[in-house]
Amino acid sequence: MLRHKELIEKMSLEDLASQILCQEIYDYDDPEKIEKKLADLKPGSLFVTDMSPEKIKMYTDMANKYSVTPVMVASDIEYGPETAIKNSGYFPHPMAWGACNDEGLIEQAGRISAQISRKAGVHWTFSPVVDINFNYNSPECNIRSVSDNPERVIKIAGAFLKGLQTDNLMAAAVKHFPGQGVDDRSTHFVTTINTLSKEEWMNSYGKVYKKMFEMGAMSVMIGHIGLPCFDDEVEENFGVLPACFSKNLLTNLLKGELGFKGCVVSDAMTMIGACSRIDSDKEVPVRYLNAGGDVILFPEPGDAKSIVDGVKSGKLPLERLQDAVDRFLSLKEQVGLLKENNPQFESSIVVEDTVSNVAAKIADKSITLVRNYKNIIPKDIKKGSKVLVLGVFEPYFQRKPTGKEFAPLIDEFEKYGAKVDYIFNAQYDEIQNILPEYDLVVAACKMSSADYHG
């Protein structure tokens, strides 16, 4: 018998309920308050972001005092380990991977991400993003997606997946099932809809997920996305269900028709795409588990009790809860967390290259000339030429421009001996009289979903 089967037999109902909760912790949190929360929740996993390895270890040790199995630490390592670990480095966004189109480089990026992350005590990543960039206005896809071509997504995201799961250093979660990238809205604010027909979905998202499962993806993250072609359950005034509450999508399609045997984790249940669909937060865990979900990301304080009450009242079958825990413990087992006397091998992990070296190679190979109107490229820049760089930015929500976004471009011009002036978000009346003074004017645009304007 596998060790996780033995553990489940020994767990109380309360232990089972707590095990499938993934509690978020931020660098700015008060450790004393976090310890009280961990003592109450006893979660089986933690989600960390932008944290030092020392602090990750501190919180992991803290959580392990209360969890009945070794705690699994997760993060969103979508394009490099720095999302989880301070100052560890980023690769270009996945859209650049698709333009680079080099499986070897992207697989290496995945391996380095796993090596650095596991060395710092992170075991699980909610990546790669396998959404298809059908609608470039999607605020959740855009540069986070590899391509608008399903085959390119399979090839390149699959390479990152393979790298991440090398030697079982990490478990990867492909996301966001059943597929973001058709709607132009964000699940942070609303339940989005994938409007493809069954045939279109199976030939695109369905094909991508099948291939990811064949490649060994250990887990899947569920988006707060409706898929009407596979789900005829419609709520009055709200429409089709988000996948996190849809048995048709999680049990019948994902675990049934697509044959996924691994662990299903929700996207954050605090997002409006999910929580707007319930009358009380007590409903969330039971509805999610009954639909076929396994691990709850960003739980509410009362979620464990709601699960226990759901089993006791008959609303949630005990067998479904045990199956969810079984799938999650299997995930822990695959990355070596349940071994007897599990050795602390993290310190012995060798990182094969620097993030910056591999990032530079990806960036260099991703440069793509999309259009060359009137053959203005390449432009002959001579020593002493005057260049005006106009920085153009999307109105920002989360992060303000630093002024350094186009420094590499300016540096390259200056290497050629050009004199460069830079103006940020200029109005035409500010610059119309000075334009004739320049030999070249470059409009450098940064408009990306990463700025999260919604």
GUVEXDREN-828352 format. One line per 2 residues: number of its first residue (from 1); for each residue x, z, y of C-alpha. Coordinates in pm, 1 decimal, decimal comma. Layout:
N
NUM = X:Z:Y; ...
REM end
This chain:
454
1 = 0,0:0,0:0,0; 128,8:-83,9:348,3
3 = 212,2:221,1:555,1; -56,6:151,3:815,2
5 = -324,5:167,0:542,2; -204,3:515,0:451,5
7 = -211,7:622,3:815,8; -570,3:505,8:865,7
9 = -689,3:711,0:567,4; -545,7:1025,2:728,9
11 = -687,7:963,5:1077,7; -987,4:1147,9:1216,6
13 = -1260,9:953,2:1393,0; -1117,7:1071,8:1726,2
15 = -770,1:948,3:1624,0; -907,6:606,1:1533,0
17 = -1086,1:575,2:1866,9; -778,8:671,3:2070,8
19 = -540,1:448,7:1878,0; -687,8:122,1:2011,3
21 = -660,8:217,0:2380,5; -382,4:60,1:2590,3
23 = -327,9:276,8:2898,2; -171,9:121,6:3208,6
25 = 108,5:307,7:3389,9; 271,1:205,0:3716,6
27 = 607,9:292,2:3863,9; 444,7:471,8:4158,3
29 = 228,9:698,5:3937,8; 274,8:1075,8:3936,3
31 = 428,0:1168,8:3595,6; 242,8:1501,5:3583,5
33 = -92,6:1329,6:3630,0; 1,4:1064,8:3374,4
35 = 92,6:1329,4:3116,5; -245,5:1495,0:3160,5
37 = -415,4:1157,3:3112,2; -206,1:1082,1:2801,9
39 = -280,9:1426,1:2657,9; -654,2:1359,0:2700,2
41 = -659,0:994,1:2585,6; -384,5:998,5:2315,8
43 = -358,1:616,5:2347,9; -184,6:407,8:2084,1
45 = -20,6:182,9:2342,0; 96,7:171,8:2702,6
47 = 110,3:-110,5:2955,5; 400,9:-97,2:3201,9
49 = 510,5:-316,1:3489,0; 818,4:-334,3:3716,4
51 = 973,1:-16,7:3575,3; 1326,7:96,7:3494,0
53 = 1426,1:132,7:3125,4; 1478,8:504,5:3185,6
55 = 1125,3:550,3:3314,1; 980,5:337,9:3032,3
57 = 1152,3:568,4:2784,1; 1029,5:876,6:2968,4
59 = 666,5:763,5:2947,2; 703,2:641,8:2588,1
61 = 841,7:979,0:2479,6; 563,0:1148,9:2674,3
63 = 290,8:940,9:2505,2; 444,6:989,0:2161,0
65 = 383,9:1363,5:2192,7; 10,7:1294,3:2170,1
67 = -40,8:967,9:1975,3; -83,9:991,3:1597,5
69 = 138,0:682,9:1548,2; 442,5:559,0:1743,3
71 = 327,7:418,4:2076,1; 355,7:44,5:2136,1
73 = 469,5:-54,8:2487,7; 327,7:-375,3:2635,6
75 = 364,4:-588,6:2947,4; 294,5:-937,6:3085,6
77 = 627,7:-1110,2:3021,4; 502,6:-1454,4:3115,2
79 = 818,6:-1599,0:3270,2; 1095,5:-1348,9:3222,1
81 = 1150,9:-978,7:3156,7; 1138,0:-863,6:3519,2
83 = 759,3:-837,5:3510,9; 815,9:-533,1:3291,7
85 = 1171,0:-423,2:3370,3; 1313,8:-383,8:3718,2
87 = 1595,0:-621,2:3819,2; 1610,1:-796,0:3482,2
89 = 1541,4:-1148,4:3608,8; 1281,4:-1424,9:3618,9
91 = 1271,2:-1778,6:3482,6; 1083,7:-2053,2:3669,7
93 = 707,3:-2046,4:3615,5; 565,8:-2220,4:3304,4
95 = 463,3:-2531,2:3500,7; 837,7:-2589,7:3546,9
97 = 887,3:-2548,5:3170,9; 647,1:-2834,9:3112,2
99 = 833,6:-3050,1:3363,6; 1166,5:-2947,5:3205,9
101 = 1027,0:-3039,9:2862,0; 1323,0:-2893,5:2673,1
103 = 1208,1:-2692,7:2370,1; 1553,2:-2549,9:2308,2
105 = 1589,3:-2409,4:2658,1; 1239,6:-2259,1:2658,8
107 = 1288,0:-2104,2:2316,2; 1613,2:-1952,1:2443,4
109 = 1425,0:-1814,1:2744,5; 1182,2:-1651,3:2501,7
111 = 1463,8:-1500,1:2294,7; 1640,8:-1359,5:2601,5
113 = 1310,6:-1216,6:2727,7; 1258,3:-1045,6:2392,1
115 = 1616,4:-917,3:2369,7; 1611,6:-764,1:2718,0
117 = 1258,7:-629,0:2680,6; 1304,9:-467,3:2339,4
119 = 1638,4:-320,9:2448,3; 1440,5:-146,0:2725,7
121 = 1170,9:-26,6:2483,0; 901,0:-292,1:2535,2
123 = 751,5:-420,8:2208,1; 452,8:-637,8:2300,6
125 = 403,5:-913,0:2557,1; 77,5:-1066,9:2673,1
127 = 225,3:-1416,2:2671,5; 272,6:-1707,7:2642,7
129 = -7,4:-1844,5:2859,8; -155,7:-2133,9:2661,4
131 = -429,1:-2222,6:2909,5; -451,9:-2593,2:2991,3
133 = -422,2:-2696,5:3354,9; -723,6:-2928,9:3354,5
135 = -829,7:-2809,0:3700,5; -534,8:-2764,1:3936,0
137 = -756,4:-2551,6:4162,7; -777,9:-2279,8:3897,8
139 = -629,8:-1966,4:4057,6; -543,6:-1828,4:3713,0
141 = -365,6:-2135,2:3577,4; -182,9:-2370,2:3811,8
143 = 187,4:-2277,0:3791,7; 117,6:-2022,4:3514,1
145 = 23,7:-2308,7:3280,9; 266,7:-2541,4:3107,1
147 = 69,4:-2862,8:3143,3; -262,1:-3044,0:3158,2
149 = -167,3:-3205,2:2824,6; -255,5:-3000,1:2513,2
151 = 33,1:-3147,9:2314,5; 283,3:-3045,5:2584,8
153 = 132,2:-2694,9:2588,8; 175,3:-2670,5:2210,8
155 = 533,0:-2796,7:2223,6; 661,7:-2586,7:2515,1
157 = 448,7:-2269,8:2499,1; 507,2:-2278,4:2123,5
159 = 883,7:-2278,6:2184,2; 853,5:-1970,2:2408,1
161 = 635,4:-1803,9:2142,5; 896,3:-1873,7:1876,3
163 = 1170,6:-1730,0:2096,5; 972,2:-1416,4:2180,9
165 = 904,1:-1334,3:1816,2; 1260,5:-1402,4:1692,9
167 = 1359,4:-1133,8:1439,6; 1029,4:-957,8:1517,7
169 = 1182,3:-802,4:1828,4; 847,7:-847,7:2003,1
171 = 487,2:-929,9:1926,7; 339,6:-1205,8:2143,1
173 = -22,5:-1242,7:2253,8; -129,0:-1598,9:2335,0
175 = -384,5:-1609,2:2616,0; -650,9:-1640,7:2757,5
177 = -894,7:-1720,7:2474,9; -1121,8:-1922,5:2477,8
179 = -931,4:-2102,0:2752,6; -887,2:-2077,2:3126,2
181 = -822,0:-2385,4:3338,3; -1156,8:-2564,0:3368,8
183 = -1329,9:-2335,4:3620,5; -1185,7:-2301,5:3972,6
185 = -1276,2:-1931,9:4001,1; -1095,7:-1615,3:3890,5
187 = -1204,2:-1368,9:3620,2; -1077,7:-1092,8:3849,4
189 = -1391,4:-1158,2:4054,4; -1645,7:-1327,4:3823,4
191 = -1705,7:-1438,9:3464,4; -1561,4:-1790,7:3457,7
193 = -1696,2:-2073,7:3242,3; -1521,0:-2324,3:3018,0
195 = -1769,5:-2611,8:3032,7; -1615,6:-2842,8:2771,3
197 = -1824,7:-2978,6:2484,6; -1750,9:-2865,6:2126,9
199 = -1561,3:-3185,9:2055,6; -1362,1:-3163,4:2379,5
201 = -1280,1:-2795,7:2320,2; -1171,3:-2844,5:1959,2
203 = -945,8:-3134,6:2063,7; -782,2:-2930,3:2339,6
205 = -799,9:-2549,4:2343,2; -902,9:-2532,2:1978,3
207 = -606,1:-2745,6:1876,4; -369,1:-2534,4:2088,2
209 = -486,8:-2205,0:1937,3; -477,7:-2338,4:1581,1
211 = -116,7:-2447,0:1631,8; -20,9:-2112,4:1787,4
213 = -164,3:-1933,2:1484,1; 24,6:-2165,2:1249,1
215 = 341,3:-2078,5:1443,5; 278,7:-1711,0:1373,7
217 = 128,4:-1572,9:1696,7; 74,4:-1205,3:1614,0
219 = -200,4:-1139,2:1867,3; -445,4:-1303,8:2106,7
221 = -559,0:-1188,4:2450,2; -924,0:-1246,4:2532,7
223 = -1016,4:-1372,3:2877,9; -1342,8:-1289,2:3054,1
225 = -1449,1:-1649,8:3006,5; -1774,4:-1793,5:2876,1
227 = -1783,1:-2091,8:2638,7; -2140,9:-2223,3:2629,4
229 = -2072,5:-2493,3:2370,0; -2005,8:-2224,3:2106,7
231 = -2225,9:-1945,4:2240,2; -2600,4:-1978,9:2290,8
233 = -2648,5:-1614,5:2393,4; -2745,7:-1614,9:2761,0
235 = -2826,7:-1311,8:2975,0; -3101,3:-1345,1:3233,1
237 = -2956,1:-1382,7:3584,4; -2598,7:-1367,4:3451,6
239 = -2576,9:-1658,2:3208,6; -2342,8:-1694,9:2912,4
241 = -2143,6:-1392,5:2794,9; -1772,8:-1348,4:2861,7
243 = -1573,5:-1378,6:2539,7; -1495,2:-1004,6:2537,0
245 = -1862,1:-930,5:2461,1; -1943,6:-1236,7:2248,7
247 = -1957,6:-1203,5:1869,8; -2003,1:-1579,1:1849,7
249 = -1664,3:-1631,5:2014,0; -1456,6:-1342,4:1877,0
251 = -1590,7:-1300,2:1524,3; -1744,9:-1636,1:1438,3
253 = -1511,4:-1874,5:1622,5; -1176,2:-1695,1:1662,8
255 = -1163,0:-1486,5:1344,9; -1394,3:-1714,7:1146,4
257 = -1364,9:-2086,5:1216,4; -1009,7:-2068,6:1356,5
259 = -903,4:-1817,8:1090,4; -710,4:-1577,0:1311,8
261 = -593,7:-1276,4:1110,1; -398,1:-1086,1:1376,5
263 = -480,6:-840,0:1653,3; -721,9:-916,2:1938,7
265 = -651,8:-748,2:2273,9; -881,8:-767,8:2574,0
267 = -777,3:-869,2:2920,3; -812,4:-575,6:3160,4
269 = -1163,2:-440,8:3116,9; -1163,5:-330,8:3481,4
271 = -1184,6:-694,9:3593,6; -1518,4:-798,2:3741,5
273 = -1550,8:-1083,6:3492,4; -1614,7:-814,5:3230,5
275 = -1739,4:-498,9:3402,3; -2005,3:-681,7:3605,3
277 = -2184,1:-754,9:3277,8; -2262,7:-397,6:3177,5
279 = -2493,0:-125,3:3309,5; -2256,9:161,8:3227,0
281 = -1885,6:183,4:3147,6; -1987,7:371,6:2830,3
283 = -2111,6:38,2:2691,5; -1779,6:-144,0:2723,6
285 = -1580,3:-27,9:2418,5; -1872,3:-42,2:2174,2
287 = -1985,4:-387,6:2286,9; -1627,5:-514,6:2275,5
289 = -1557,9:-376,5:1927,2; -1890,2:-501,6:1790,1
291 = -1810,4:-847,2:1926,2; -1483,9:-848,3:1728,7
293 = -1223,7:-713,6:1972,1; -953,4:-472,6:1855,6
295 = -745,4:-321,8:2141,0; -889,2:-226,3:2481,7
297 = -663,5:-290,0:2782,2; -696,7:-53,3:3082,4
299 = -948,6:187,2:2927,9; -1172,5:421,6:3119,3
301 = -1127,3:800,3:3062,4; -1442,0:823,5:2852,8
303 = -1378,1:523,1:2626,2; -1256,8:720,0:2323,0
305 = -1565,5:943,6:2335,8; -1790,5:637,4:2376,0
307 = -1638,7:490,3:2059,2; -1683,1:816,3:1866,0
309 = -2042,3:847,2:1987,6; -2103,4:483,6:1895,9
311 = -1994,0:544,5:1536,8; -2192,2:868,3:1506,8
313 = -2507,6:704,9:1643,5; -2476,0:401,3:1418,0
315 = -2427,8:156,9:1705,0; -2071,8:85,4:1590,8
317 = -1993,9:57,4:1217,1; -1702,1:278,4:1112,4
319 = -1567,1:-15,5:909,8; -1538,6:-227,6:1226,8
321 = -1341,5:46,7:1403,8; -1114,6:89,4:1100,0
323 = -1058,6:-285,7:1088,3; -957,7:-286,2:1458,1
325 = -711,0:-1,5:1397,5; -582,4:-176,2:1084,1
327 = -509,0:-492,9:1280,9; -333,8:-297,4:1554,8
329 = -121,9:-91,1:1317,7; -28,4:-410,8:1134,9
331 = 102,2:-536,6:1470,0; 307,2:-219,5:1511,6
333 = 436,9:-258,1:1158,5; 550,8:-615,1:1220,9
335 = 782,1:-502,9:1502,8; 918,0:-210,9:1303,6
337 = 739,7:76,6:1474,1; 597,7:231,8:1156,6
339 = 913,2:246,8:946,2; 1007,4:583,2:802,4
341 = 1292,4:728,5:1009,7; 1274,7:419,4:1231,3
343 = 1632,9:372,5:1361,6; 1682,0:345,5:1735,5
345 = 1829,9:-1,4:1710,1; 1744,5:-106,7:2066,7
347 = 2089,7:-14,2:2196,8; 2252,8:-247,7:1943,8
349 = 2057,4:-556,6:2054,3; 2282,6:-828,4:2196,1
351 = 2149,1:-1036,8:2486,4; 2281,2:-1386,5:2423,2
353 = 2295,5:-1515,0:2782,5; 2196,7:-1420,8:3135,7
355 = 1850,9:-1492,0:3268,2; 1999,3:-1657,5:3577,2
357 = 2203,9:-1907,3:3372,7; 1910,6:-2021,6:3164,6
359 = 1676,2:-2014,7:3464,0; 1908,7:-2248,7:3655,1
361 = 1914,1:-2494,7:3364,9; 1534,0:-2495,2:3341,3
363 = 1500,8:-2537,0:3717,7; 1750,5:-2825,5:3728,3
365 = 1573,9:-3013,1:3447,3; 1228,3:-2950,2:3596,4
367 = 1286,7:-3133,5:3926,5; 1040,3:-3420,8:3918,6
369 = 995,0:-3705,5:4165,2; 618,8:-3744,2:4168,5
371 = 580,4:-4003,6:4443,5; 825,3:-4196,9:4660,0
373 = 623,1:-4351,3:4940,5; 814,5:-4628,5:5122,0
375 = 1124,6:-4534,0:4920,2; 1226,6:-4253,8:5156,5
377 = 1403,5:-4071,4:4871,8; 1699,7:-4042,2:4849,5
379 = 1761,8:-3988,5:5219,5; 2112,3:-4050,3:5347,3
381 = 2221,8:-3722,0:5506,1; 2548,7:-3738,6:5696,7
383 = 2759,9:-3461,4:5838,2; 2605,8:-3353,7:6166,5
385 = 2255,5:-3479,7:6082,1; 1974,0:-3267,7:6222,7
387 = 1711,9:-3154,7:5972,2; 1388,4:-2969,9:6044,3
389 = 1237,6:-2778,5:5750,1; 873,4:-2686,8:5797,7
391 = 768,2:-2405,1:5565,6; 401,9:-2441,9:5469,9
393 = 231,1:-2143,1:5301,3; -108,3:-2067,6:5151,3
395 = -285,4:-1783,5:5336,2; -157,2:-1482,5:5144,2
397 = -341,2:-1193,5:4984,5; -105,7:-994,5:4763,5
399 = 236,9:-1062,6:4906,4; 358,1:-1179,2:5246,0
401 = 618,2:-1456,6:5278,2; 970,5:-1319,9:5300,7
403 = 1118,8:-1608,4:5501,1; 1371,2:-1668,4:5221,6
405 = 1155,7:-1887,3:4996,1; 1327,4:-2210,1:5104,3
407 = 1678,4:-2069,0:5145,9; 1814,3:-2271,9:4849,4
409 = 1682,4:-2595,2:5003,1; 1834,7:-2511,0:5341,8
411 = 2163,4:-2417,3:5173,6; 2180,5:-2755,7:5000,0
413 = 2132,5:-2943,0:5326,9; 2400,9:-2733,4:5491,7
415 = 2643,2:-2807,2:5206,7; 2612,6:-3171,9:5305,7
417 = 2705,3:-3079,9:5661,0; 2358,4:-3103,3:5811,6
419 = 2236,5:-2871,6:6088,1; 1908,7:-2716,5:5979,4
421 = 1628,8:-2556,5:6179,0; 1345,0:-2378,6:6001,9
423 = 990,1:-2311,3:6128,3; 727,1:-2121,3:5931,1
425 = 359,8:-2241,5:5929,5; 408,3:-2441,9:6250,1
427 = 113,0:-2576,9:6445,7; 139,1:-2941,8:6544,5
429 = 135,7:-2869,5:6916,8; 440,2:-2644,8:6864,9
431 = 652,1:-2922,0:6717,0; 519,4:-3259,1:6833,8
433 = 763,5:-3283,6:7124,6; 1071,6:-3189,2:6922,6
435 = 1018,6:-3409,8:6617,0; 1211,2:-3707,9:6764,9
437 = 1520,8:-3487,0:6792,6; 1560,9:-3474,1:6413,8
439 = 1699,6:-3724,2:6165,6; 1480,9:-3582,7:5890,0
441 = 1172,1:-3362,3:5878,2; 1089,6:-3194,8:5545,8
443 = 755,1:-3027,3:5476,4; 835,7:-2762,8:5213,1
445 = 512,6:-2630,5:5064,4; 455,0:-2309,2:4872,8
447 = 94,0:-2304,3:4759,6; 58,2:-2129,7:4429,1
449 = -180,5:-1922,3:4223,0; 94,6:-1658,9:4204,6
451 = 11,6:-1564,6:4563,3; -333,3:-1473,6:4428,4
453 = -551,6:-1569,2:4719,6; -835,4:-1608,8:4470,6
REM end
